[in-house]
């Protein structure tokens, strides 16, 4: 796992099929959604995530793989946020 952008993170799951990746992402989404956060003044708030999933295809490089994941992320945001979407 690593930070890719300002609010974007990448998680690489070697030898993981789409179904398993979707399960991992959904578990993470639910865990984050139900977690309480606190700011420096003790105010409690919640956060959500909108994961985009992409699976390696023959001929992919890191750019094409990330491009499809990024498109899936924007699809998740466009479909209401706080949901998991995958690329085709």
N, CA, C and O atoms as a MOPAC input file, in Angstrom:
PM7 MOZYME 1SCF
protein

 N      0.85300 1    -1.17800 1     0.00000 1
 C      0.00000 1     0.00000 1     0.00000 1
 C      0.89000 1     1.23000 1     0.00000 1
 O      1.95200 1     1.24600 1     0.62300 1
 N      0.45200 1     2.24300 1    -0.69500 1
 C      1.19400 1     3.48600 1    -0.71400 1
 C      0.34300 1     4.63300 1    -1.21000 1
 O     -0.65600 1     4.42700 1    -1.90000 1
 N      0.74000 1     5.83700 1    -0.85700 1
 C      0.03000 1     7.03100 1    -1.32300 1
 C      0.40100 1     7.26600 1    -2.77700 1
 O      1.57800 1     7.24600 1    -3.13900 1
 N     -0.60600 1     7.48700 1    -3.60300 1
 C     -0.37500 1     7.72300 1    -5.02000 1
 C     -0.58900 1     9.18800 1    -5.36800 1
 O      0.08000 1     9.72800 1    -6.24900 1
 N     -1.50600 1     9.81700 1    -4.68600 1
 C     -1.82500 1    11.22400 1    -4.92600 1
 C     -2.23200 1    11.85700 1    -3.62200 1
 O     -2.02500 1    11.27700 1    -2.55600 1
 N     -2.80900 1    13.04000 1    -3.69000 1
 C     -3.21500 1    13.74500 1    -2.48300 1
 C     -4.10900 1    12.91500 1    -1.58400 1
 O     -3.84300 1    12.77700 1    -0.39000 1
 N     -5.15900 1    12.36800 1    -2.14900 1
 C     -6.08800 1    11.53700 1    -1.38500 1
 C     -6.24400 1    10.15500 1    -2.01600 1
 O     -7.24100 1     9.47100 1    -1.78500 1
 N     -5.27900 1     9.75800 1    -2.79700 1
 C     -5.35600 1     8.46800 1    -3.48600 1
 C     -4.25800 1     7.53600 1    -2.99500 1
 O     -3.10500 1     7.93000 1    -2.81700 1
 N     -4.65300 1     6.29400 1    -2.78300 1
 C     -3.73700 1     5.25700 1    -2.33700 1
 C     -3.82800 1     4.08000 1    -3.29500 1
 O     -4.86700 1     3.84400 1    -3.91200 1
 N     -2.73900 1     3.35200 1    -3.41100 1
 C     -2.70600 1     2.14600 1    -4.23500 1
 C     -2.42400 1     0.96000 1    -3.32100 1
 O     -1.54100 1     1.00900 1    -2.46400 1
 N     -3.18000 1    -0.08900 1    -3.52000 1
 C     -2.93000 1    -1.35500 1    -2.83700 1
 C     -2.72900 1    -2.39900 1    -3.93100 1
 O     -3.59400 1    -2.58500 1    -4.78600 1
 N     -1.59500 1    -3.07000 1    -3.89900 1
 C     -1.29800 1    -4.11800 1    -4.87700 1
 C     -1.54200 1    -5.46300 1    -4.21100 1
 O     -1.00500 1    -5.74800 1    -3.14100 1
 N     -2.35800 1    -6.28300 1    -4.85700 1
 C     -2.70100 1    -7.60600 1    -4.33700 1
 C     -2.21700 1    -8.65700 1    -5.33400 1
 O     -2.96500 1    -9.05300 1    -6.22800 1
 N     -0.97300 1    -9.11000 1    -5.18800 1
 C     -0.44000 1   -10.10700 1    -6.13200 1
 C     -1.27000 1   -11.39200 1    -6.12000 1
 O     -1.80000 1   -11.79700 1    -5.08500 1
 N     -1.37000 1   -12.01900 1    -7.28300 1
 C     -2.05500 1   -13.30400 1    -7.44500 1
 C     -3.47300 1   -13.26600 1    -6.86400 1
 O     -3.90400 1   -14.20200 1    -6.19100 1
 N     -4.18800 1   -12.17100 1    -7.13600 1
 C     -5.55300 1   -12.00700 1    -6.63400 1
 C     -6.48500 1   -11.80200 1    -7.81900 1
 O     -6.23600 1   -10.94600 1    -8.66800 1
 N     -7.56700 1   -12.59200 1    -7.87800 1
 C     -8.52100 1   -12.42500 1    -8.96600 1
 C     -9.49200 1   -11.28400 1    -8.63500 1
 O     -9.47100 1   -10.73700 1    -7.53300 1
 N    -10.33600 1   -10.93900 1    -9.60100 1
 C    -11.23900 1    -9.80800 1    -9.43500 1
 C    -12.18600 1   -10.00100 1    -8.26000 1
 O    -12.38600 1    -9.07800 1    -7.47000 1
 N    -12.76000 1   -11.16900 1    -8.13600 1
 C    -13.69900 1   -11.43400 1    -7.04800 1
 C    -13.04200 1   -11.22100 1    -5.67900 1
 O    -13.62400 1   -10.58900 1    -4.79800 1
 N    -11.84100 1   -11.74600 1    -5.51000 1
 C    -11.13200 1   -11.59100 1    -4.23700 1
 C    -10.75200 1   -10.13600 1    -3.99300 1
 O    -10.83800 1    -9.65600 1    -2.86200 1
 N    -10.33300 1    -9.43100 1    -5.03700 1
 C     -9.98300 1    -8.01400 1    -4.89100 1
 C    -11.20700 1    -7.19400 1    -4.49800 1
 O    -11.11500 1    -6.29200 1    -3.66500 1
 N    -12.34200 1    -7.50500 1    -5.09400 1
 C    -13.57600 1    -6.81400 1    -4.73100 1
 C    -13.94100 1    -7.07200 1    -3.27300 1
 O    -14.39300 1    -6.16300 1    -2.57600 1
 N    -13.74800 1    -8.30200 1    -2.81200 1
 C    -14.02600 1    -8.62100 1    -1.40900 1
 C    -13.11500 1    -7.85400 1    -0.46600 1
 O    -13.57700 1    -7.33100 1     0.54800 1
 N    -11.83100 1    -7.77800 1    -0.78100 1
 C    -10.88200 1    -7.03200 1     0.04400 1
 C    -11.28300 1    -5.55700 1     0.09900 1
 O    -11.30700 1    -4.94900 1     1.16900 1
 N    -11.59500 1    -4.99700 1    -1.06200 1
 C    -11.96500 1    -3.58200 1    -1.12500 1
 C    -13.25000 1    -3.30700 1    -0.35600 1
 O    -13.35500 1    -2.29700 1     0.34000 1
 N    -14.21400 1    -4.18900 1    -0.47500 1
 C    -15.48300 1    -3.99700 1     0.23600 1
 C    -15.29100 1    -4.10700 1     1.74800 1
 O    -15.88500 1    -3.33600 1     2.50300 1
 N    -14.47700 1    -5.04600 1     2.19400 1
 C    -14.20100 1    -5.14800 1     3.63200 1
 C    -13.52200 1    -3.88200 1     4.14000 1
 O    -13.86900 1    -3.37500 1     5.20600 1
 N    -12.56300 1    -3.37500 1     3.38500 1
 C    -11.87200 1    -2.13300 1     3.77200 1
 C    -12.86000 1    -0.96500 1     3.79000 1
 O    -12.84600 1    -0.15100 1     4.71300 1
 N    -13.70800 1    -0.88400 1     2.77900 1
 C    -14.69900 1     0.19700 1     2.70900 1
 C    -15.61300 1     0.18500 1     3.92500 1
 O    -15.86000 1     1.22700 1     4.53200 1
 N    -16.11600 1    -0.99500 1     4.28100 1
 C    -17.00900 1    -1.11100 1     5.43800 1
 C    -16.29500 1    -0.77400 1     6.74000 1
 O    -16.87000 1    -0.11900 1     7.60900 1
 N    -15.05800 1    -1.21200 1     6.88300 1
 C    -14.29100 1    -0.91500 1     8.08900 1
 C    -14.08800 1     0.59000 1     8.24300 1
 O    -14.25900 1     1.13900 1     9.33100 1
 N    -13.72600 1     1.24200 1     7.15900 1
 C    -13.50700 1     2.69400 1     7.19900 1
 C    -14.81400 1     3.42400 1     7.46100 1
 O    -14.84700 1     4.36900 1     8.24900 1
 N    -15.88000 1     3.00300 1     6.81600 1
 C    -17.18900 1     3.65200 1     6.98000 1
 C    -17.67400 1     3.60400 1     8.42700 1
 O    -18.29700 1     4.55400 1     8.90000 1
 N    -17.40100 1     2.52200 1     9.12400 1
 C    -17.90500 1     2.35900 1    10.49100 1
 C    -16.93000 1     2.83700 1    11.56200 1
 O    -17.22800 1     2.74300 1    12.75200 1
 N    -15.77800 1     3.34400 1    11.15700 1
 C    -14.78400 1     3.84000 1    12.11100 1
 C    -15.04900 1     5.29800 1    12.45000 1
 O    -15.39100 1     6.10300 1    11.58500 1
 N    -14.88400 1     5.61900 1    13.72700 1
 C    -15.00500 1     7.01200 1    14.14400 1
 C    -13.63700 1     7.66000 1    14.12500 1
 O    -12.65300 1     7.08300 1    14.58600 1
 N    -13.58700 1     8.85100 1    13.59300 1
 C    -12.36000 1     9.63200 1    13.56500 1
 C    -12.52500 1    10.79900 1    14.53500 1
 O    -13.64700 1    11.20800 1    14.83600 1
 N    -11.41400 1    11.33100 1    15.01800 1
 C    -11.44800 1    12.51500 1    15.87900 1
 C    -10.43300 1    13.51800 1    15.37700 1
 O     -9.31800 1    13.16900 1    14.98900 1
 N    -10.84900 1    14.77700 1    15.39500 1
 C     -9.89100 1    15.81900 1    15.03500 1
 C     -9.12200 1    16.24000 1    16.28600 1
 O     -9.32500 1    15.67300 1    17.35900 1
 N     -8.25600 1    17.21300 1    16.15500 1
 C     -7.39200 1    17.62500 1    17.26500 1
 C     -8.16700 1    18.22600 1    18.43400 1
 O     -7.63500 1    18.34300 1    19.53800 1
 N     -9.42100 1    18.60800 1    18.19600 1
 C    -10.25100 1    19.16800 1    19.27000 1
 C    -11.17900 1    18.11900 1    19.87600 1
 O    -11.96500 1    18.42700 1    20.77200 1
 N    -11.09000 1    16.89100 1    19.39700 1
 C    -11.91400 1    15.81600 1    19.92000 1
 C    -13.25300 1    15.65300 1    19.23400 1
 O    -14.05800 1    14.81400 1    19.63800 1
 N    -13.50400 1    16.44200 1    18.19900 1
 C    -14.75300 1    16.30000 1    17.45500 1
 C    -14.73800 1    14.98900 1    16.68000 1
 O    -13.75800 1    14.66500 1    16.00900 1
 N    -15.82500 1    14.24400 1    16.77800 1
 C    -15.93600 1    12.94400 1    16.11900 1
 C    -16.57100 1    13.12600 1    14.74200 1
 O    -17.53300 1    13.87800 1    14.58000 1
 N    -16.02100 1    12.43100 1    13.76200 1
 C    -16.57600 1    12.47400 1    12.41100 1
 C    -16.28100 1    11.15000 1    11.72100 1
 O    -15.47000 1    10.35600 1    12.19700 1
 N    -16.93200 1    10.92800 1    10.62000 1
 C    -16.71100 1     9.71000 1     9.84600 1
 C    -16.16400 1    10.04000 1     8.47400 1
 O    -16.26200 1    11.17500 1     8.00800 1
 N    -15.59400 1     9.05200 1     7.84200 1
 C    -15.11600 1     9.20100 1     6.46900 1
 C    -15.56700 1     7.99500 1     5.65600 1
 O    -15.93000 1     6.95700 1     6.21000 1
 N    -15.53800 1     8.14500 1     4.35200 1
 C    -15.84700 1     7.04000 1     3.45300 1
 C    -14.77400 1     6.97300 1     2.37700 1
 O    -13.99600 1     7.91100 1     2.20100 1
 N    -14.74100 1     5.86700 1     1.66900 1
 C    -13.82100 1     5.69100 1     0.55000 1
 C    -14.60000 1     5.15500 1    -0.64500 1
 O    -15.66000 1     4.54600 1    -0.49900 1
 N    -14.05300 1     5.39400 1    -1.81700 1
 C    -14.65600 1     4.93400 1    -3.06600 1
 C    -13.58900 1     4.20600 1    -3.87900 1
 O    -13.01500 1     4.78100 1    -4.80400 1
 N    -13.32100 1     2.94400 1    -3.54200 1
 C    -12.25200 1     2.21000 1    -4.22900 1
 C    -12.57900 1     1.88800 1    -5.68700 1
 O    -13.70800 1     1.54900 1    -6.03900 1
 N    -11.55200 1     2.00800 1    -6.51100 1
 C    -11.62400 1     1.57800 1    -7.90200 1
 C    -10.67600 1     0.41000 1    -8.10000 1
 O     -9.50300 1     0.49600 1    -7.73900 1
 N    -11.16900 1    -0.67600 1    -8.66600 1
 C    -10.40500 1    -1.91500 1    -8.81000 1
 C    -10.05000 1    -2.14600 1   -10.27600 1
 O    -10.88100 1    -1.96200 1   -11.16500 1
 N     -8.81500 1    -2.54800 1   -10.51100 1
 C     -8.35900 1    -2.91900 1   -11.84800 1
 C     -7.52900 1    -4.19200 1   -11.73300 1
 O     -6.72300 1    -4.33600 1   -10.81400 1
 N     -7.72700 1    -5.09200 1   -12.65200 1
 C     -6.99900 1    -6.36200 1   -12.67700 1
 C     -6.02000 1    -6.34500 1   -13.85500 1
 O     -6.34900 1    -5.86700 1   -14.94100 1
 N     -4.83800 1    -6.86300 1   -13.62800 1
 C     -3.80800 1    -6.91800 1   -14.67000 1
 C     -4.30400 1    -7.71000 1   -15.87500 1
 O     -4.87900 1    -8.78900 1   -15.73500 1
 N     -4.07000 1    -7.15200 1   -17.06100 1
 C     -4.36900 1    -7.82800 1   -18.32600 1
 C     -3.06100 1    -7.96700 1   -19.10100 1
 O     -2.20400 1    -7.08800 1   -19.00600 1
 N     -2.88600 1    -9.04100 1   -19.86200 1
 C     -1.66300 1    -9.18100 1   -20.65400 1
 C     -1.40100 1    -7.92200 1   -21.48900 1
 O     -2.29900 1    -7.40300 1   -22.15200 1
 N     -0.17900 1    -7.45600 1   -21.44200 1
 C      0.19900 1    -6.25500 1   -22.17300 1
 C      0.10200 1    -4.98600 1   -21.35400 1
 O      0.54800 1    -3.92700 1   -21.79700 1
 N     -0.48200 1    -5.07600 1   -20.15100 1
 C     -0.57400 1    -3.89500 1   -19.28600 1
 C      0.79800 1    -3.43600 1   -18.83300 1
 O      1.71800 1    -4.23700 1   -18.66500 1
 N      0.91400 1    -2.14900 1   -18.64100 1
 C      2.03500 1    -1.60600 1   -17.88600 1
 C      1.41300 1    -0.90000 1   -16.68300 1
 O      0.19200 1    -0.89200 1   -16.52200 1
 N      2.24800 1    -0.31500 1   -15.85100 1
 C      1.70200 1     0.30200 1   -14.63400 1
 C      0.74200 1     1.44500 1   -14.96600 1
 O     -0.19200 1     1.70400 1   -14.20700 1
 N      0.95800 1     2.11900 1   -16.07100 1
 C      0.11500 1     3.25000 1   -16.42800 1
 C     -1.28300 1     2.81400 1   -16.85700 1
 O     -2.27300 1     3.41100 1   -16.43400 1
 N     -1.37300 1     1.78700 1   -17.68400 1
 C     -2.69200 1     1.32500 1   -18.13000 1
 C     -3.47600 1     0.70500 1   -16.97500 1
 O     -4.69100 1     0.88200 1   -16.88300 1
 N     -2.79600 1    -0.00900 1   -16.10800 1
 C     -3.44500 1    -0.61600 1   -14.94800 1
 C     -3.99500 1     0.46100 1   -14.01400 1
 O     -5.13900 1     0.37400 1   -13.56600 1
 N     -3.18400 1     1.46900 1   -13.72400 1
 C     -3.61400 1     2.55800 1   -12.84600 1
 C     -4.69100 1     3.40200 1   -13.52000 1
 O     -5.61300 1     3.87000 1   -12.85100 1
 N     -4.59200 1     3.60200 1   -14.82100 1
 C     -5.59400 1     4.36600 1   -15.55900 1
 C     -6.97500 1     3.74000 1   -15.40000 1
 O     -7.95100 1     4.44100 1   -15.13400 1
 N     -7.05800 1     2.41700 1   -15.56200 1
 C     -8.35500 1     1.72600 1   -15.41200 1
 C     -8.84700 1     1.78500 1   -13.97000 1
 O    -10.04200 1     1.96400 1   -13.73400 1
 N     -7.94600 1     1.63800 1   -13.00500 1
 C     -8.35000 1     1.74300 1   -11.59500 1
 C     -8.87100 1     3.14100 1   -11.29800 1
 O     -9.86200 1     3.30000 1   -10.58500 1
 N     -8.20900 1     4.15200 1   -11.84200 1
 C     -8.63300 1     5.53300 1   -11.63900 1
 C    -10.00600 1     5.77300 1   -12.26000 1
 O    -10.84100 1     6.45900 1   -11.67100 1
 N    -10.24600 1     5.21100 1   -13.44500 1
 C    -11.57300 1     5.32900 1   -14.06200 1
 C    -12.63700 1     4.67100 1   -13.18900 1
 O    -13.74000 1     5.19900 1   -13.05000 1
 N    -12.31500 1     3.52700 1   -12.60400 1
 C    -13.26200 1     2.84300 1   -11.72000 1
 C    -13.52000 1     3.67300 1   -10.46200 1
 O    -14.64900 1     3.72600 1    -9.97400 1
 N    -12.48800 1     4.31600 1    -9.94200 1
 C    -12.65000 1     5.19800 1    -8.77600 1
 C    -13.63200 1     6.31500 1    -9.09900 1
 O    -14.53300 1     6.59200 1    -8.30800 1
 N    -13.46900 1     6.96400 1   -10.25900 1
 C    -14.38300 1     8.04000 1   -10.63200 1
 C    -15.78700 1     7.51300 1   -10.91200 1
 O    -16.76700 1     8.22800 1   -10.70500 1
 N    -15.89200 1     6.29100 1   -11.37200 1
 C    -17.20100 1     5.64700 1   -11.54400 1
 C    -17.86900 1     5.47300 1   -10.18500 1
 O    -19.06500 1     5.72900 1   -10.04200 1
 N    -17.10100 1     5.03900 1    -9.18500 1
 C    -17.63800 1     4.87800 1    -7.82100 1
 C    -18.11000 1     6.22200 1    -7.27200 1
 O    -19.17900 1     6.30800 1    -6.66800 1
 N    -17.32400 1     7.25700 1    -7.47900 1
 C    -17.72400 1     8.58900 1    -7.01200 1
 C    -18.96500 1     9.06700 1    -7.75000 1
 O    -19.87000 1     9.64100 1    -7.14400 1
 N    -19.00900 1     8.83300 1    -9.04500 1
 C    -20.15400 1     9.26200 1    -9.84200 1
 C    -21.43100 1     8.51100 1    -9.53000 1
 O    -22.52700 1     9.02800 1    -9.74400 1
 N    -21.29800 1     7.29700 1    -9.02600 1
 C    -22.46800 1     6.47500 1    -8.68400 1
 C    -22.89100 1     6.63100 1    -7.22900 1
 O    -23.63900 1     5.80300 1    -6.71100 1
 N    -22.42400 1     7.67600 1    -6.57000 1
 C    -22.89500 1     7.96100 1    -5.22000 1
 C    -21.85500 1     7.90200 1    -4.12200 1
 O    -22.17800 1     8.15900 1    -2.96300 1
 N    -20.62900 1     7.57500 1    -4.44600 1
 C    -19.53200 1     7.49600 1    -3.46100 1
 C    -19.76400 1     6.36600 1    -2.46300 1
 O    -20.82700 1     5.74800 1    -2.43100 1
 N    -18.73400 1     6.11400 1    -1.64600 1
 C    -18.78900 1     5.08300 1    -0.60800 1
 C    -19.23300 1     3.73900 1    -1.18100 1
 O    -20.09400 1     3.06200 1    -0.62000 1
 N    -18.63700 1     3.37500 1    -2.29300 1
 C    -18.93300 1     2.11300 1    -2.95900 1
 C    -17.69900 1     1.64600 1    -3.71200 1
 O    -16.79300 1     2.43600 1    -3.97600 1
 N    -17.66100 1     0.37900 1    -4.05600 1
 C    -16.54800 1    -0.21100 1    -4.79900 1
 C    -16.98100 1    -0.41300 1    -6.24600 1
 O    -18.07900 1    -0.90300 1    -6.50900 1
 N    -16.11900 1    -0.03700 1    -7.17700 1
 C    -16.36600 1    -0.27400 1    -8.60600 1
 C    -15.11800 1    -0.88400 1    -9.21000 1
 O    -14.00900 1    -0.68800 1    -8.71500 1
 N    -15.31500 1    -1.62200 1   -10.28300 1
 C    -14.16800 1    -2.20600 1   -10.99900 1
 C    -14.17900 1    -1.72800 1   -12.44000 1
 O    -15.20600 1    -1.31600 1   -12.98000 1
 N    -13.00200 1    -1.79900 1   -13.04000 1
 C    -12.87600 1    -1.43400 1   -14.45000 1
 C    -13.17800 1    -2.64600 1   -15.31200 1
 O    -13.17200 1    -3.78200 1   -14.83700 1
 N    -13.43900 1    -2.38900 1   -16.57400 1
 C    -13.71300 1    -3.51800 1   -17.47100 1
 C    -12.48700 1    -3.87500 1   -18.27100 1
 O    -12.52600 1    -4.80100 1   -19.08000 1

